[in-house]
Amino acid sequence: RPRRPHGELVRAAVVALILSAQIAVGQDQQADGLVVSKSQIVISSQVSAPITEMPVRNGQAFLAGEVLVRFDCAILEAQRDAQAERQIAAALNAASLERLNRSGAAGRTETLLAQSEAKVAAAEFRAITAQLKGCVITAPFKGRMVETFVSTFENVGETQELIEIVDDQNLEIELIVPSNWLQWLSAGTGFDFRVFETGDVRPAELTRIGAIVDPVSRTAKVFARFDDLPGGVLAGMTGTAMFPQN
């Protein structure tokens, strides 16, 4: 069964809590928020092969370009080599028939079929070569391992979910605010954000406003960034935004 990224589950739970409770409006002008990563993804396998290496464990940090999963692709490499030979043979046959066709010793249809077979062989070689790129999965950004769904030496299939990773450097704040706050909220509006888990209070500012308003709850989603990223703050932490009184 497909797994939902951990961040999505946390976000759904927090948003449900926010929508079921009354957001504080009035003197304090406070709203609850959720710290989220701009990039939190589940990576699936592009090949069907056994895993030989998974050097990064749950919770560990990694650098962009670092190897996260490596597969044993010996069978796929052998298939590529065999297809390379088929490609050469098909190209030679097509070239030979083209010469014979020009001298009248081979039919045009036969020549065209040989050329088509050569193109198919070349395309199949490119497909296998492209698939081989999935034998090593490297980190697309600097971040941390959230969860691993498979183990070293396990034989996995194509599209099977392998790992979930998060960019822990590029964090933002999601807030659910009363829709009538949009009369005075805009990109650049500053506020203080108290992180519940750490107790830190840090300055932040709105970066953008969501595209729609929920007509039932009369709330809107807005997004913000920390002026400077607090140490120890992780995606999934919650807190309270405190806006200056208008």
Secondary structure, 3 states (H helix, E strand, C coil): CCCCCHHHHHHHHHHHHHHHCCCCCCCCCEEEEEEEECCEEEEECCCCEEEEECCCCCCCEECCCCEEEEECCHHHHHHHHHHHHHHHHHHHHHHHHHHHHHCCCCCHHHHHHHHHHHHHHHHHHHHHHHHHHHHEEECCCCEEEEEECCCCCCEECCCCEEEEEECCCCEEEEEEEEHHHHHCCCCCCEEEEEECCCCCEEEEEEEEEEEEEECCCCEEEEEEEECCCCCCCCCCCEEEEECCCC
